[in-house]
Amino acid sequence: DGMQKQPLLSVSLSLNLMALLFSTTAFITTHWCEGTQRVPKPNCGKDKKTNCLNYSGNETANETNQNVVHYSWETGDDRFLFRYFHTGIWYSCEENINAAGEKCRSFIDLAPASEKGVLWLSVVSEVLYITLLVVGFSLMCLELFHSSNVIDGLKLNAFAAVFTVLSGLLGMVAHMMYTQVFQVTVSLGPEDWRPHSWDYGWSFCLAWGSFTCCMAASVTTLNSYTKTVIEFRHKRKIFETGPPCPVHIPCLSTPPLVNTTHLPWTPSIHFSQPCHIHHPSFSSMCTNHSLSHKHVSTHNKYLIPLLPASIS
């Protein structure tokens, strides 16, 4: 049984470890959602010559005379710049159009006031999700290396399955709440942050992949627990009840006697009351009644019981 349980435990342990790694990576990264933001192009200057608005006229005169009208031939979307951004649970980072690199802001500060409570609840659920995954993983490790006692192994298996199922439910709720908060922030968030187009990123895929691995681990653990319990109960029932009772047939209480003076040999058949007929499969567990044949002298007279016709 331990060798049969070993593959199921290994599969459950591997799935739980994958779920733990995926969820932790998704929790600390900022690629849940990514896309582009439309922002006005900055004015061109000495240090910036591309992706900027270049006005006609003398730049030196424009700098000294504030009343000079500036003209630009760029209209429509040409006046805007599309910068890349990516957002996670903690931070939202966007491309810096004035310098190299990125600048990040707290996503909790960007969320509308009406959604901050939901966002914090999502964060707490994510933390509990990862914590329960760690507990389930620890219990599975204990069960894997604690195979000497069947009862203790069953208890560890049951607790590991319960913690894994609870963690999966919390993870699902946390992912859904964050998705809701992000969609509301897209519509009601700050003007300078609202994305022009967006889609889900690889951190979001890791989060839901973690949920899938977590539920698969819980199903595998429950399957191992159920299989072990059924086998244990079946063997216990066989041990307590034993094999079926042998079939009894009636025997003669006072068998008739016959004179064996003229017989060359006299068999003596010993009966034990009541007679038993044993099934072949239980022959090793039931007592076989022997028929012994003894050769005696022809000059002695013995009386033997006659067998019934149905038995002989």
C-alpha positions as CSV (number, residue, x, y, z in Angstrom):
1,D,0.0,0.0,0.0
2,G,2.8,2.4,0.8
3,M,4.3,1.8,-2.7
4,Q,0.9,2.4,-4.3
5,K,0.4,5.6,-2.4
6,Q,3.9,6.9,-3.3
7,P,3.1,8.0,-6.9
8,L,-0.1,9.8,-5.8
9,L,1.7,11.6,-3.0
10,S,4.5,12.6,-5.3
11,V,2.0,14.0,-7.9
12,S,0.2,16.0,-5.2
13,L,3.4,17.3,-3.7
14,S,4.7,18.4,-7.2
15,L,1.4,20.2,-8.0
16,N,1.3,21.9,-4.7
17,L,4.9,23.1,-5.1
18,M,4.1,24.5,-8.6
19,A,1.1,26.3,-7.3
20,L,3.2,27.8,-4.5
21,L,5.9,29.0,-6.8
22,F,3.4,30.4,-9.4
23,S,1.3,32.3,-6.8
24,T,4.4,33.8,-5.0
25,T,5.8,34.9,-8.4
26,A,2.5,36.5,-9.4
27,F,2.1,38.2,-6.1
28,I,5.4,40.1,-6.2
29,T,5.5,40.9,-9.9
30,T,3.8,43.8,-11.8
31,H,2.6,42.2,-15.0
32,W,-1.0,41.3,-14.1
33,C,-2.2,43.8,-16.7
34,E,-0.2,45.6,-19.4
35,G,-0.9,47.9,-22.3
36,T,-0.4,51.4,-23.6
37,Q,-1.4,54.9,-22.3
38,R,-2.0,57.9,-24.5
39,V,-0.1,61.0,-23.2
40,P,0.6,64.4,-24.8
41,K,4.1,64.7,-26.4
42,P,6.5,66.9,-24.5
43,N,8.1,69.9,-26.1
44,C,11.3,69.4,-28.0
45,G,14.4,70.8,-26.3
46,K,18.1,70.7,-26.4
47,D,18.2,67.2,-24.8
48,K,15.2,65.8,-26.5
49,K,14.8,65.7,-30.2
50,T,12.5,62.7,-30.8
51,N,8.9,61.9,-29.7
52,C,8.3,65.5,-28.9
53,L,6.4,68.6,-30.4
54,N,8.7,70.7,-32.6
55,Y,7.2,74.2,-33.0
56,S,8.1,76.5,-35.9
57,G,10.0,79.7,-35.5
58,N,13.1,80.8,-33.8
59,E,13.6,78.9,-30.5
60,T,15.7,81.6,-29.1
61,A,13.1,84.3,-29.8
62,N,10.4,82.0,-28.4
63,E,12.3,81.6,-25.2
64,T,12.6,85.4,-24.7
65,N,9.3,86.5,-26.0
66,Q,6.3,84.9,-24.2
67,N,3.8,86.5,-26.5
68,V,5.0,84.7,-29.6
69,V,2.4,82.2,-31.0
70,H,3.7,78.7,-31.4
71,Y,2.7,76.6,-34.4
72,S,2.8,72.8,-34.8
73,W,2.0,70.8,-37.9
74,E,1.1,67.7,-35.9
75,T,-2.7,67.0,-35.4
76,G,-4.9,64.3,-34.0
77,D,-3.1,61.3,-32.6
78,D,0.2,62.6,-33.8
79,R,0.2,65.0,-30.9
80,F,0.1,62.1,-28.5
81,L,2.6,59.5,-27.4
82,F,1.7,55.9,-26.6
83,R,3.8,54.7,-23.7
84,Y,3.9,51.1,-22.3
85,F,2.7,50.3,-18.8
86,H,2.3,47.3,-16.6
87,T,0.4,46.9,-13.4
88,G,0.5,44.4,-10.5
89,I,-1.1,44.1,-7.1
90,W,1.3,46.6,-5.5
91,Y,2.7,48.9,-8.2
92,S,1.9,50.3,-11.6
93,C,4.9,51.1,-13.7
94,E,5.0,53.1,-17.0
95,E,7.6,54.1,-19.4
96,N,9.4,57.4,-18.7
97,I,9.1,59.5,-21.8
98,N,11.5,62.2,-20.5
99,A,14.3,59.9,-19.5
100,A,15.4,56.3,-19.7
101,G,13.8,53.6,-17.5
102,E,10.4,53.4,-15.8
103,K,8.6,55.3,-13.1
104,C,6.3,53.4,-10.8
105,R,3.4,54.4,-8.6
106,S,1.5,52.6,-5.9
107,F,-1.6,50.9,-7.4
108,I,-3.4,51.2,-4.1
109,D,-3.1,55.0,-4.5
110,L,-4.4,54.8,-8.0
111,A,-7.5,52.8,-7.2
112,P,-10.7,54.8,-6.6
113,A,-11.7,55.3,-2.9
114,S,-14.7,53.1,-3.4
115,E,-12.5,50.1,-4.4
116,K,-9.7,50.4,-1.9
117,G,-11.4,48.1,0.6
118,V,-11.9,45.5,-2.1
119,L,-8.3,45.8,-3.1
120,W,-7.1,45.3,0.5
121,L,-9.3,42.3,0.9
122,S,-7.8,40.9,-2.3
123,V,-4.3,41.4,-0.9
124,V,-5.3,39.7,2.4
125,S,-6.8,36.8,0.4
126,E,-3.7,36.4,-1.6
127,V,-1.5,36.3,1.5
128,L,-3.8,33.6,3.1
129,Y,-3.8,31.7,-0.2
130,I,0.0,31.5,-0.2
131,T,0.1,30.7,3.6
132,L,-2.4,27.8,3.2
133,L,-0.4,26.5,0.3
134,V,2.7,26.4,2.5
135,V,0.7,24.6,5.2
136,G,-0.6,22.0,2.8
137,F,2.8,21.5,1.3
138,S,4.3,20.9,4.7
139,L,1.6,18.3,5.6
140,M,2.2,16.5,2.4
141,C,5.9,16.3,3.1
142,L,5.2,14.9,6.6
143,E,2.9,12.3,5.1
144,L,5.4,11.4,2.5
145,F,8.1,10.7,5.1
146,H,5.7,9.4,7.7
147,S,4.6,6.1,6.2
148,S,5.1,3.8,9.3
149,N,1.6,4.5,10.8
150,V,-1.4,4.2,8.5
151,I,-3.7,6.2,10.9
152,D,-1.3,9.1,11.2
153,G,-0.8,9.1,7.5
154,L,-4.6,9.3,6.9
155,K,-4.9,12.2,9.3
156,L,-2.1,14.1,7.6
157,N,-3.6,13.4,4.2
158,A,-7.0,14.6,5.3
159,F,-5.7,17.9,6.7
160,A,-3.5,18.5,3.7
161,A,-6.5,18.0,1.4
162,V,-8.6,20.4,3.5
163,F,-6.0,23.2,3.6
164,T,-5.3,22.8,-0.2
165,V,-9.0,23.1,-1.1
166,L,-9.4,26.2,1.2
167,S,-6.3,27.8,-0.3
168,G,-7.7,27.2,-3.8
169,L,-11.0,28.9,-3.0
170,L,-9.2,31.9,-1.4
171,G,-7.0,32.2,-4.4
172,M,-9.9,32.2,-6.8
173,V,-11.7,34.9,-4.8
174,A,-8.5,37.0,-4.6
175,H,-7.9,36.9,-8.4
176,M,-11.5,37.8,-9.2
177,M,-11.5,40.8,-6.7
178,Y,-8.3,42.2,-8.2
179,T,-9.6,41.9,-11.7
180,Q,-12.7,43.8,-10.6
181,V,-10.7,46.6,-9.0
182,F,-8.5,47.0,-12.0
183,Q,-11.4,47.3,-14.4
184,V,-13.0,50.0,-12.2
185,T,-9.7,51.8,-12.0
186,V,-9.4,51.8,-15.8
187,S,-12.7,53.8,-15.9
188,L,-12.5,55.9,-12.8
189,G,-8.7,56.2,-12.2
190,P,-6.5,59.3,-12.6
191,E,-6.6,60.9,-16.1
192,D,-2.9,60.6,-16.6
193,W,-2.9,56.9,-15.8
194,R,-6.0,55.6,-17.6
195,P,-4.9,53.1,-20.3
196,H,-5.7,53.5,-24.0
197,S,-5.6,49.7,-24.5
198,W,-4.7,46.9,-22.1
199,D,-4.7,43.1,-21.8
200,Y,-3.8,40.6,-19.1
201,G,-0.1,39.8,-18.6
202,W,2.0,36.8,-17.7
203,S,1.6,37.4,-14.0
204,F,-2.2,37.1,-14.3
205,C,-1.6,33.8,-16.2
206,L,0.7,32.6,-13.5
207,A,-1.9,33.4,-10.8
208,W,-4.6,31.3,-12.5
209,G,-2.1,28.6,-13.4
210,S,-1.4,28.4,-9.7
211,F,-5.1,28.1,-8.9
212,T,-5.3,25.2,-11.4
213,C,-2.4,23.4,-9.9
214,C,-3.7,23.9,-6.4
215,M,-7.1,22.4,-7.3
216,A,-5.5,19.5,-9.1
217,A,-3.3,18.8,-6.0
218,S,-6.4,18.9,-3.8
219,V,-8.2,16.4,-6.0
220,T,-5.2,14.1,-6.1
221,T,-4.9,14.3,-2.3
222,L,-8.6,13.5,-1.8
223,N,-8.3,10.6,-4.2
224,S,-5.4,9.2,-2.3
225,Y,-7.2,9.6,1.0
226,T,-10.5,8.0,-0.3
227,K,-8.6,5.1,-1.8
228,T,-6.6,4.4,1.4
229,V,-9.8,4.6,3.6
230,I,-11.7,2.2,1.3
231,E,-8.8,-0.3,1.2
232,F,-8.3,-0.1,5.0
233,R,-12.1,-0.7,5.7
234,H,-12.2,-3.6,3.3
235,K,-9.2,-5.3,4.9
236,R,-10.5,-4.7,8.4
237,K,-13.9,-6.2,7.4
238,I,-12.2,-9.3,6.1
239,F,-10.1,-9.5,9.2
240,E,-13.1,-9.2,11.6
241,T,-15.6,-11.4,9.8
242,G,-13.2,-14.0,8.3
243,P,-14.1,-16.4,5.4
244,P,-17.7,-17.8,5.0
245,C,-18.7,-20.7,7.3
246,P,-18.4,-24.2,6.0
247,V,-21.6,-26.0,4.8
248,H,-22.9,-28.6,7.2
249,I,-24.7,-31.8,6.0
250,P,-26.5,-34.2,8.3
251,C,-24.9,-37.4,9.3
252,L,-26.3,-40.7,10.6
253,S,-26.7,-40.6,14.3
254,T,-26.6,-44.4,14.7
255,P,-25.2,-45.9,11.5
256,P,-26.1,-49.5,10.7
257,L,-23.6,-52.3,11.4
258,V,-22.5,-55.0,9.1
259,N,-20.6,-58.2,9.7
260,T,-17.1,-58.0,8.0
261,T,-16.0,-61.5,8.7
262,H,-15.6,-62.5,5.0
263,L,-14.1,-59.2,3.8
264,P,-10.4,-59.5,2.8
265,W,-9.7,-56.1,4.4
266,T,-11.8,-53.9,6.6
267,P,-11.8,-50.1,6.2
268,S,-12.6,-48.1,9.2
269,I,-14.2,-44.7,8.5
270,H,-14.2,-42.2,11.3
271,F,-16.9,-39.5,11.3
272,S,-16.9,-36.3,13.3
273,Q,-20.3,-34.7,14.0
274,P,-21.5,-32.7,12.2
275,C,-20.0,-33.5,8.7
276,H,-18.5,-30.6,6.8
277,I,-18.1,-29.8,3.2
278,H,-15.4,-27.1,2.6
279,H,-15.1,-24.8,-0.4
280,P,-11.7,-25.3,-2.1
281,S,-10.7,-21.6,-1.6
282,F,-11.0,-22.0,2.2
283,S,-9.4,-25.4,2.4
284,S,-6.4,-24.0,4.2
285,M,-8.6,-22.3,6.9
286,C,-11.0,-25.2,7.7
287,T,-10.2,-28.5,9.3
288,N,-10.2,-31.4,6.8
289,H,-11.8,-34.6,8.1
290,S,-9.7,-37.6,7.3
291,L,-10.7,-41.0,6.1
292,S,-8.3,-43.5,7.2
293,H,-8.0,-47.0,5.8
294,K,-6.6,-49.8,8.0
295,H,-5.8,-53.4,6.9
296,V,-6.8,-55.9,9.5
297,S,-6.7,-59.7,9.8
298,T,-9.4,-61.6,7.9
299,H,-9.9,-63.8,11.0
300,N,-11.1,-60.9,13.1
301,K,-14.6,-59.7,13.0
302,Y,-15.3,-56.0,12.9
303,L,-18.4,-54.0,12.5
304,I,-18.3,-50.8,10.3
305,P,-20.9,-48.2,9.6
306,L,-22.5,-48.2,6.1
307,L,-22.2,-45.0,4.2
308,P,-25.4,-43.5,2.9
309,A,-25.9,-43.9,-0.8
310,S,-25.7,-40.1,-1.5
311,I,-22.3,-39.8,0.1
312,S,-20.7,-43.1,-1.1
